[in-house]
Amino acid sequence: MDGLFDFDAIPVPGPPPGGLPVPAQRRGLRRQSELSLHQIADACGVSEDTVRAWEQGSTTPRGDTAAIYGHLLAALEARQAGTAAPEPPPAQAPDWAALGALRHEIPTRAAAHAPCRRCRQPTQHRVGGHPQHLGTRCPAPDTDRDLPAPPASRTAPAPAAGSPALPAQRPPLKAGPTVRLAYPPVKARGMSDGPLAVLEAGPSGLIAHLADGRTRTCPADDLHGLLCWAVNTPLGAAPVRREALPPGPLLVLTSTARARLALPANLPDLPARHPRSDHPLLQQARAVGWQTDADGLGPWARLHPSAGDPACDSIHLAVTDWGALHHDAWNLPERLTPGELAAALGQYTSLVRTPLGPPGACGHQLMRDLRPPAHRHTATGALLTLGVGGALTMPVDPAPCEAPPGHQLALHRSEQDALADTDIDWWRPPTPDETDRAYVVCLAVNLFHLAGIREIQVADGPAKHVPRPPFDRKRPGSWLVDLSAVSPHPMLPPAFAGTGPAWYTTPAVAYAALRVGAAQLPPPVEGWLRPGPTTPYLAPWYDHLRLARLAVLERLGITDTMGAPDLLAALADLPRADPVQRALLHALHATGQDALAALAQPPARPDQAALAAWPSPKEPTWRPDLYAAAVANARTNLHRKLARTSRSGYWPLAVAGGHIVYATRTPHLTEITDTPGSDFRIGISPGHVLPVAVRPLHWYTARCAEGVNPAQLLKDTCPSW
């Protein structure tokens, strides 16, 4: 009988005779079969990291997993040798559907199997007693009812004159051999068309608007054609610095382009967004050997070859109808033409980097771009970049006190065992002297969390537990120490959020030592400290964003050389300025502030959304300790300025993060900033202050009677920049 299995053979229990092949043979069988790690992982019902460990020999499969993996390798080996292999028992059979088009070369008794309860395709596996594929995580029957079925093989439209030739035959999606779409090596890619393209539907196809104002025709009517066009078009951008990887091109799909490509109008639900689901869009990508990263489908998606490296072989998609650009932190105007949108994103690219998601994600990636580690291609092993000193190179778990809520290390942690470093949230009623003043003014610190972060030291590596360590202001980490001796002034917010022994990061303890003296500081009880060399990791990132912000402000007619009266007048005219430049300014603020929050954000991947307790993301730049240090640094800097300004007779009424409310006799911020001894200065640099709002004093007292923080109310209503 032709085929891989002899259906008349008696099923052999357990793994094939002779055990598993050696790790090098396992990897060779997969590569010769042109299968990706995620396909093997799905077929065995494990993670990609597990399969990678099997192929490296660092771990060995056991039990039924070993049997499933062994039968899969035996089938691949028999397929290459042209021989037959016995059919495995149902309990130990791989999920052949995960192998994509290759599964059609592996005959099974599919007709006798029950239909999967989700995709209705035959399967011999059961999950929770119901027929369901083992690892492909196929969508529910109603998930794609509004989506067009993936097309079979058809002829591509003729390319326009002067455009790159496209394959004459589209690869089939359901059966038969596939034609894989290759991505040229990094050094062989052109970048003459710029970093991105905004696509809209034209009379006879798609029109791609480039960042420099030019247009290109795009003869694509599905995802496959779009990828073919992008691979053969010189789209891309140079890396932020020579030692970093170049970012992949960005394709922005407007409403008309989305409809032309037959994409659904609404964002797919969470199961269908999973990178291993059978969503029609993912099927089209797999048909040419491409896949998404672990984040799956979404408003922003990353596609790369299955045998490629997501860090350098990716094409990024932004679907505006799914929430990209107009409905997230970009805050771009709704009525921009595709050409104007391409120009605006091109300006952001020249200031920061090619967008790959919300501004916070771009700012987080910029940290890696400016201090890149050495990088080897995950598939070929070729050394692509040498990296720079001070880079973060290894994913690490946070210390138990540093783990953010929801992390597995914080699952059973008591409240007093968590870090006490938080932003200030404080208010008080006015004193009798302050009730004679007619106004309250609210001022805001520019880029509150970024001010002063250039000096924060970071070490590359996990924290070590140290009992009774002597305090060292140059050592990054967390310290369990009682700072009750630093008694708060009743007219000032407390300098530290905790009471009694509490966990603080190094900037907070250093400020306490400055206030009471190093000799009077109580010795820490214990610490989670990071040994080894340290570096001001965020210094180049801060400098990069600062210059980008100054450039946009200059386009808006605001410079750092302006005097206070001219600056305040220019700020008053800002709502009538160019809306695109104002949106870029908003995006730059979100790039900085949200990037710091991303240092400790929970995973957003579809397979981890429902986890009760999630593990540490495997990213070197996921560092909750660094975010906590930035928060502590901002709090201590603000408290220092509040204490110094109080010497002039002005005490804060309320504080919410970087927003401060003072009682004044005039409705002008300059009454505070021009007072001798004030530590606040009007300006546009990070750490300087700008006016937010002026209210009558009775408004403030009414909010106090309601028991709410007036500074928080003003913070929520003021412009974010």
C-alpha positions in Angstrom: 0.0 0.0 0.0 1.3 3.5 -0.9 1.6 5.9 1.9 3.3 6.4 5.2 1.3 3.9 7.3 0.4 0.3 6.8 -3.2 0.3 8.0 -3.1 -3.5 8.4 -0.2 -3.3 10.8 -0.8 -4.0 14.5 -0.4 -0.8 16.6 2.8 -1.0 18.6 2.5 0.4 22.1 5.0 2.9 23.4 7.7 4.7 21.5 9.2 3.1 18.4 11.9 0.4 18.9 15.3 1.8 19.6 14.1 4.9 21.4 14.3 8.5 20.2 16.9 9.7 17.7 19.7 11.8 19.0 19.0 15.5 19.3 20.9 16.4 16.1 18.7 13.9 14.1 15.5 15.2 15.7 16.4 18.7 14.5 17.5 17.4 11.1 14.2 15.5 10.5 12.2 18.6 11.3 14.2 20.9 9.0 14.3 18.4 6.1 10.5 18.1 6.4 10.3 21.9 6.3 8.4 22.0 9.6 8.6 24.8 12.2 9.1 24.4 15.9 5.5 25.5 16.5 4.1 22.9 14.2 6.1 20.1 16.0 5.0 21.6 19.3 1.3 21.6 18.3 1.5 18.1 17.0 2.8 16.9 20.4 0.7 19.2 22.5 3.7 21.0 24.1 5.3 24.5 23.9 7.9 25.6 21.3 10.5 26.0 24.1 10.0 22.4 25.0 10.6 21.1 21.5 13.7 23.4 21.2 15.0 21.9 24.4 14.4 18.4 23.0 16.4 19.3 19.9 19.2 20.8 21.9 19.3 17.7 24.2 18.9 19.8 27.4 15.7 17.9 28.2 14.3 14.5 27.3 10.5 13.8 26.7 8.9 11.3 29.0 5.8 9.2 29.3 3.1 9.6 26.6 4.8 12.8 25.4 7.8 10.7 24.5 5.7 8.2 22.7 3.9 10.9 20.7 7.2 12.6 19.8 8.7 9.3 18.9 5.9 8.3 16.6 6.1 11.7 14.9 9.8 11.4 14.3 9.4 7.8 13.0 6.7 9.0 10.6 8.9 11.8 9.3 11.9 9.4 8.9 9.7 6.9 7.0 8.4 9.6 4.8 11.8 10.6 3.7 12.9 7.0 3.2 9.8 6.1 1.3 8.9 3.2 3.6 5.9 2.4 5.7 5.6 2.9 9.4 3.0 1.3 11.8 0.0 3.4 12.7 0.4 4.6 16.4 -2.4 3.9 18.8 -4.9 6.7 19.2 -3.7 7.7 22.6 -0.1 8.1 21.3 -0.7 9.6 17.9 0.5 13.1 17.1 -2.0 15.7 16.0 -1.3 15.4 12.3 -3.4 18.4 11.5 -0.7 20.7 13.1 1.6 19.7 10.2 -0.2 21.9 7.7 0.0 20.8 4.1 2.3 17.9 5.1 -0.5 16.2 6.9 -2.0 15.2 3.5 1.1 13.0 2.9 0.3 11.2 6.2 -2.8 9.0 5.6 -4.9 8.2 8.7 -8.3 6.7 9.3 -9.8 10.1 9.4 -13.1 9.0 8.1 -13.7 6.8 11.2 -12.8 9.6 13.6 -15.3 11.9 15.3 -15.4 15.6 14.2 -13.6 18.1 16.3 -16.1 20.0 18.5 -14.5 23.3 17.3 -13.5 23.1 13.7 -15.7 20.1 12.8 -12.7 18.4 11.1 -12.1 14.6 12.0 -9.8 13.9 14.9 -8.9 10.9 17.0 -8.0 13.0 20.1 -10.3 14.0 23.0 -10.0 17.0 25.3 -12.3 16.9 28.4 -14.1 13.9 26.9 -14.9 15.7 23.7 -13.4 15.3 20.2 -10.9 18.1 19.7 -7.5 18.6 18.1 -4.6 18.2 20.5 -2.6 21.4 19.9 -3.9 23.4 17.0 -6.4 25.3 19.1 -8.8 25.6 16.2 -11.5 28.3 16.4 -15.1 27.6 17.3 -17.6 27.1 14.4 -19.1 30.6 14.7 -15.7 32.3 15.0 -15.2 32.9 11.3 -18.8 32.8 10.0 -18.3 36.4 8.7 -15.0 35.6 7.1 -14.4 34.4 3.6 -13.1 30.9 3.1 -9.4 30.7 2.3 -9.0 30.6 -1.4 -7.7 27.6 -3.3 -5.0 28.0 -5.8 -5.6 30.7 -8.3 -3.7 32.9 -10.7 -2.3 36.1 -9.3 -3.1 39.4 -11.1 -0.6 40.7 -13.5 1.9 43.1 -11.9 1.8 46.7 -12.8 4.6 48.1 -15.0 7.8 48.6 -13.2 6.7 46.6 -10.2 8.5 43.4 -9.0 7.3 40.2 -10.6 5.0 38.0 -8.4 4.7 34.3 -8.5 2.4 33.2 -11.3 0.7 30.6 -9.2 -0.7 31.2 -5.7 0.2 28.4 -3.3 -2.7 26.1 -2.5 -4.1 26.3 1.0 -5.7 22.9 1.5 -3.6 20.2 -0.1 -0.6 19.4 -2.1 2.9 20.8 -1.9 3.3 24.5 -1.0 5.5 27.2 -2.5 7.2 28.8 0.4 7.8 32.6 0.3 11.4 33.4 1.0 12.5 36.6 2.7 15.9 38.0 1.5 18.7 38.1 4.1 18.9 41.3 6.1 22.0 42.6 4.3 20.4 42.0 0.9 17.2 44.0 1.5 16.7 47.4 0.0 15.3 50.4 1.9 14.8 53.0 -0.9 11.0 53.1 -0.5 11.2 54.0 3.2 10.2 52.4 6.4 6.4 52.0 5.8 3.5 52.1 3.5 -0.1 53.0 4.1 -2.4 51.1 1.8 -5.8 52.1 0.4 -7.9 50.5 -2.3 -7.7 52.1 -5.8 -9.6 51.5 -9.0 -7.6 48.5 -10.0 -5.8 47.4 -6.9 -4.1 48.7 -3.8 -2.2 52.0 -3.7 0.7 52.2 -1.2 1.5 55.6 0.1 5.1 56.0 1.2 6.4 58.2 4.0 8.1 60.6 1.5 4.9 61.3 -0.5 5.5 58.8 -3.3 3.0 56.0 -4.2 3.4 52.5 -5.4 0.9 50.0 -6.8 0.3 46.8 -4.9 -1.3 44.0 -6.9 -2.6 42.0 -3.9 -6.1 40.9 -3.0 -5.3 38.6 -0.1 -2.7 38.2 2.6 -0.5 36.0 0.5 -0.3 38.6 -2.3 0.4 41.4 0.3 3.4 39.4 1.7 4.7 38.7 -1.8 4.6 42.4 -2.6 6.2 43.5 0.7 9.0 40.9 0.4 9.9 42.1 -3.1 9.6 45.9 -2.4 12.5 47.8 -0.9 10.7 48.7 2.3 12.6 49.1 5.5 14.6 51.4 7.7 18.2 51.5 9.0 18.7 50.5 12.7 18.6 53.2 15.3 22.3 52.6 15.9 24.8 50.6 13.9 24.9 47.7 16.4 21.1 47.2 16.4 18.9 45.2 14.1 17.0 47.0 11.4 13.3 47.1 12.1 11.0 45.3 9.6 8.7 47.3 7.3 5.3 48.4 8.5 2.2 48.0 6.4 -0.8 50.1 7.5 -4.2 48.8 6.2 -6.9 51.5 5.9 -10.6 50.6 5.8 -10.7 50.2 2.0 -7.5 48.2 2.0 -8.8 45.9 4.6 -12.0 45.3 2.6 -10.0 44.7 -0.6 -7.9 42.1 1.2 -11.1 40.4 2.5 -10.1 40.9 6.1 -13.0 40.9 8.7 -14.3 44.3 9.7 -13.9 43.6 13.4 -11.0 42.3 15.4 -11.2 38.5 15.8 -12.0 37.2 19.2 -9.3 35.9 21.5 -9.3 32.2 20.5 -9.2 33.0 16.8 -6.3 35.5 17.4 -4.1 32.7 18.8 -1.0 32.2 16.6 -1.8 28.5 16.2 -5.5 28.8 15.5 -7.0 27.9 12.1 -8.1 31.5 11.4 -8.3 32.0 7.6 -5.6 34.7 7.7 -3.2 32.5 9.6 -4.0 29.6 7.2 -3.0 31.9 4.3 0.3 32.8 6.1 1.1 29.1 6.9 0.4 28.2 3.2 3.6 30.0 2.3 5.5 29.1 5.4 4.9 32.2 7.5 3.4 32.7 10.9 2.7 35.3 13.5 4.7 35.8 16.7 3.4 34.7 20.1 1.1 37.7 20.3 -1.0 36.4 17.4 -3.4 38.5 15.4 -4.4 41.9 16.7 -4.6 45.6 15.7 -0.8 45.3 15.4 0.6 41.9 14.2 4.1 40.6 13.3 4.5 38.1 10.5 7.7 36.3 9.8 8.8 33.1 8.0 8.4 29.9 10.1 12.1 29.2 9.6 13.0 32.9 10.2 13.9 35.1 13.1 11.1 37.3 14.5 13.7 39.9 15.6 14.9 40.6 12.0 12.7 38.8 9.5 9.3 40.4 10.3 6.8 42.4 8.4 4.4 44.4 10.7 0.8 45.0 10.0 -1.4 47.7 11.5 -5.2 47.4 10.8 -6.9 50.7 11.5 -10.4 49.2 11.6 -9.2 46.9 14.4 -8.1 49.8 16.6 -4.6 50.7 15.5 -3.5 54.3 15.3 -6.8 56.1 15.8 -8.2 54.5 18.9 -5.2 53.8 21.0 -2.5 56.0 22.5 -1.5 57.4 19.1 -4.5 59.7 19.2 -4.1 60.6 15.5 -6.8 62.7 13.8 -9.5 60.7 12.2 -9.7 62.5 8.9 -6.1 62.1 7.8 -5.7 61.0 4.2 -3.6 57.9 3.6 -0.8 60.2 2.3 -1.0 62.4 5.4 -1.0 59.3 7.7 2.1 57.9 6.0 3.9 61.3 6.4 2.9 61.5 10.1 4.2 58.0 10.8 7.3 58.7 8.8 8.0 61.7 11.0 7.6 59.5 14.1 10.0 57.0 12.5 12.6 59.6 12.0 12.2 60.8 15.6 12.0 57.4 17.4 11.8 54.2 15.3 9.4 52.4 12.9 6.1 51.9 14.8 5.4 48.3 15.7 2.5 48.8 18.1 1.1 51.4 20.5 3.6 54.1 21.5 4.5 52.4 24.7 5.6 49.3 22.8 7.7 51.4 20.5 9.4 53.1 23.5 10.0 49.7 25.1 11.6 48.4 21.9 13.7 51.6 21.6 15.4 50.6 24.9 16.7 47.5 23.2 17.5 49.4 20.0 19.8 51.8 21.9 21.5 49.2 24.0 21.3 46.1 21.8 22.7 42.8 23.0 24.6 40.5 20.7 22.1 38.6 18.5 22.3 35.3 16.6 19.7 34.3 14.1 17.4 31.8 15.8 17.3 29.5 12.8 20.7 29.7 11.2 22.8 30.6 14.2 24.6 33.4 12.3 25.9 36.3 14.4 23.9 39.3 13.2 25.0 42.0 15.7 27.8 42.2 18.2 25.8 44.3 20.7 27.0 47.0 23.0 28.1 47.3 26.6 25.5 47.7 29.2 22.8 45.8 27.3 20.4 43.5 29.1 21.0 40.0 27.8 19.2 37.5 30.0 15.5 37.2 31.0 15.3 37.1 34.8 12.6 36.6 37.4 11.9 39.5 39.7 12.6 39.3 43.4 9.5 38.1 45.4 8.9 41.7 46.6 9.3 43.1 43.1 6.8 40.8 41.3 3.8 42.7 40.0 0.3 41.6 40.9 -0.8 38.5 39.0 2.8 37.2 38.7 3.3 33.7 40.1 5.8 34.9 42.6 3.1 37.3 44.0 0.4 34.7 44.2 0.5 34.1 48.0 2.5 37.2 49.0 1.2 39.4 51.8 0.8 43.1 51.2 3.7 44.1 53.5 6.0 41.9 51.5 5.5 43.9 48.3 7.4 47.0 47.3 6.2 50.2 48.9 7.4 52.5 46.1 4.3 54.2 44.6 3.4 57.6 43.2 2.2 60.2 45.7 -1.6 60.4 46.1 -2.3 62.9 48.9 -4.4 65.9 49.8 -5.2 68.0 52.9 -7.7 70.8 53.7 -6.4 74.4 53.5 -5.1 76.1 56.6 -6.8 79.3 57.9 -4.0 81.4 56.2 -4.6 79.6 52.9 -8.4 80.1 53.0 -7.8 83.8 52.6 -6.3 83.1 49.1 -8.8 83.2 46.2 -7.4 80.6 43.9 -5.8 77.2 43.6 -3.5 76.5 40.7 -2.5 73.1 39.4 0.9 72.6 37.8 2.3 69.4 36.2 5.8 68.1 36.0 6.9 67.4 32.4 7.5 63.7 31.7 7.2 63.0 35.4 8.7 59.5 35.6 11.4 60.3 33.0 12.9 63.2 34.9 16.2 62.1 36.6 16.2 58.5 35.3 19.5 59.0 33.5 21.4 58.1 36.7 19.4 55.0 37.7 21.8 52.1 37.8 20.9 48.7 36.3 22.6 45.3 36.5 22.2 42.5 34.0 21.2 39.4 36.0 18.9 38.0 38.7 18.7 39.4 42.3 20.5 37.6 45.1 19.1 37.4 48.6 21.4 39.0 51.2 20.7 39.1 54.9 21.6 42.3 56.8 23.4 44.0 53.8 25.1 47.4 54.4 23.3 50.0 52.3 25.1 51.0 49.1 23.5 53.7 47.0 25.3 52.4 43.9 23.9 48.9 44.2 20.5 48.3 42.4 18.0 46.2 44.3 15.4 46.2 46.9 15.9 46.7 50.7 13.8 45.8 53.7 14.3 48.7 56.0 12.3 50.8 58.6 12.1 54.4 57.4 9.8 55.5 60.2 12.6 57.8 61.5 12.0 60.0 58.5 8.9 61.6 60.1 6.7 63.4 57.6 5.8 67.1 57.9 2.0 67.5 58.4 1.9 70.1 55.5 3.8 67.8 53.2 3.0 64.4 51.7 5.0 61.5 53.2 8.3 60.9 51.5 7.8 57.1 51.6 4.6 55.1 51.1 5.3 52.4 53.6 5.2 52.4 57.4 7.4 50.4 59.6 9.7 47.8 58.0 8.9 47.8 54.2 10.6 47.1 50.9 12.1 50.0 49.1 14.3 50.3 46.0 17.7 51.9 46.1 16.6 55.5 45.1 14.1 55.6 48.0 16.6 54.4 50.6 19.2 56.8 49.2 16.8 59.7 49.7 16.1 58.6 53.2 19.9 58.5 53.9 20.1 62.1 52.5 17.4 63.4 54.8 18.4 61.8 58.1 22.1 61.2 57.4 23.7 58.0 56.4 24.9 57.4 60.0 21.3 57.7 61.3 19.7 55.4 58.7 18.5 52.1 60.2 20.4 49.2 58.8 18.4 47.1 56.3 17.1 43.8 57.6 17.6 42.0 54.3 17.9 42.8 50.6 17.4 41.4 47.1 20.5 42.9 45.4 21.9 42.6 41.9 25.6 42.0 41.9 28.0 42.6 39.1 28.7 45.7 37.0 26.0 48.3 36.7 25.2 50.9 34.0 22.8 53.8 33.6 20.8 51.7 31.2 18.1 54.3 30.4 20.5 57.3 29.8 20.6 57.0 25.9 16.9 56.2 25.8 16.1 59.4 27.8 18.4 61.5 25.6 16.8 60.2 22.5 13.3 60.9 23.6 14.2 64.3 24.9 15.6 65.4 21.6 12.7 64.0 19.7 10.3 66.0 21.9 12.2 69.2 21.5 12.1 68.8 17.7 8.3 68.4 17.7 7.8 71.4 20.1 10.0 73.5 17.8 7.7 72.7 14.9 4.9 74.0 17.1 6.7 77.2 17.7 7.9 76.4 21.3 11.6 76.3 22.1 13.6 75.8 25.3 15.1 79.3 25.0 11.7 81.1 25.5 11.1 83.2 28.6 8.2 82.3 30.9 5.7 84.9 29.4 6.3 83.9 25.8 6.2 80.2 26.7 2.9 80.5 28.5 1.5 82.5 25.5 2.6 79.8 23.1 1.1 77.1 25.3 -2.2 79.0 25.3 -2.2 78.9 21.5 -1.3 75.2 21.3 -4.9 73.9 20.9 -5.1 75.8 17.6 -1.7 74.5 16.3 -1.2 71.7 13.7 -3.2 68.7 14.8 -0.7 66.3 13.4 2.2 67.8 15.3 0.1 67.8 18.5 -0.7 64.2 17.9 3.0 63.4 17.5 3.7 65.3 20.8 1.0 63.2 22.5 2.5 60.0 21.0 6.0 61.0 22.2 4.7 61.4 25.8 3.0 58.1 25.6 6.2 56.6 24.1 8.1 57.6 27.2 5.6 57.1 30.0 4.0 53.9 28.7 7.4 52.3 27.9 8.3 52.5 31.6 5.0 50.9 32.5 5.8 48.1 29.9 8.8 47.2 32.0 6.4 45.5 34.4 3.3 44.9 32.3 1.5 41.5 32.4 1.6 39.3 29.3 -1.0 40.0 26.6 -0.6 36.8 24.6 -3.8 34.8 23.8 -2.5 31.7 25.5 -1.8 33.5 28.8 -4.8 35.8 29.0 -6.8 33.5 31.3 -3.9 32.4 33.6 -4.5 32.9 37.3 -0.8 33.4 37.8 1.5 34.1 34.9 5.3 33.5 34.7 8.0 36.0 33.8 8.0 36.9 30.1 11.1 35.7 28.4 12.4 39.1 27.5 15.5 40.7 29.0 13.8 44.1 29.1 10.9 42.9 31.3 12.3 44.4 34.5 9.7 45.3 37.2 12.7 46.3 39.4 13.7 49.0 37.0 10.1 50.3 36.8 9.9 50.4 40.6 13.2 52.3 40.7 11.9 54.9 38.2 8.7 55.4 40.3 10.7 55.8 43.5 13.1 58.2 41.8 10.3 60.4 40.5 8.6 60.4 44.0 11.8 61.3 45.8 12.7 64.1 43.3 9.2 65.6 43.6 9.2 65.4 47.4 12.6 67.1 47.5 11.2 70.0 45.4 8.1 70.3 47.5 10.2 70.5 50.7 12.5 73.2 49.2 9.6 75.2 47.9 7.9 75.2 51.3 10.7 77.4 52.6 9.2 80.2 50.6 5.9 79.8 52.5 4.0 77.8 49.8 2.9 74.4 50.9 1.2 71.9 48.5 -2.6 71.3 49.0 -2.8 68.1 46.9 -0.5 65.9 44.9 -1.4 63.2 42.4 1.6 61.7 40.7 3.3 64.7 38.9 0.4 67.1 39.4 0.5 69.5 42.3 -2.1 72.0 43.6 -1.2 75.2 45.5 -3.3 77.9 47.0 -2.5 81.3 45.5 -3.6 84.9 45.6 -3.5 85.4 41.9 -4.6 83.0 39.1 -1.0 82.7 37.8 1.5 79.9 38.1 4.3 82.4 38.3 3.3 83.3 41.9 4.8 79.9 42.8 7.7 79.7 40.4 8.9 83.3 40.8 9.0 83.2 44.5 12.6 83.2 45.9 13.4 79.7 47.1 11.0 77.9 44.8 12.4 74.8 43.3 9.9 74.7 40.4 10.8 76.2 37.1 8.5 76.8 34.1 9.9 75.2 31.0 9.6 72.3 28.5 12.4 70.0 29.7 11.6 66.9 31.7 11.3 67.9 35.4 10.2 71.5 34.6 6.6 72.4 35.2 3.7 73.8 33.1 0.3 75.1 34.1 -2.7 72.8 34.0 -5.7 74.6 35.5 -6.9 77.4 37.8 -9.9 77.0 40.1 -11.5 79.1 42.8 -10.6 78.1 46.3 -14.2 77.1 47.1 -14.0 74.5 44.3 -11.1 72.9 46.1 -12.9 72.9 49.5 -16.0 71.4 47.9 -13.9 68.5 46.5 -12.3 68.0 49.9 -15.8 67.7 51.4 -16.6 65.0 48.9 -13.5 63.1 50.1 -11.7 63.1 46.7 -8.3 64.2 45.7 -8.7 67.5 43.8 -5.3 67.0 42.1 -6.4 63.7 40.7 -9.5 65.3 39.2 -7.4 68.0 37.5 -4.9 65.4 36.3 -7.7 63.3 34.7 -9.0 66.3 32.8 -5.9 68.1 31.6 -4.0 67.4 28.3 -1.7 64.5 28.6 1.3 66.3 27.2 
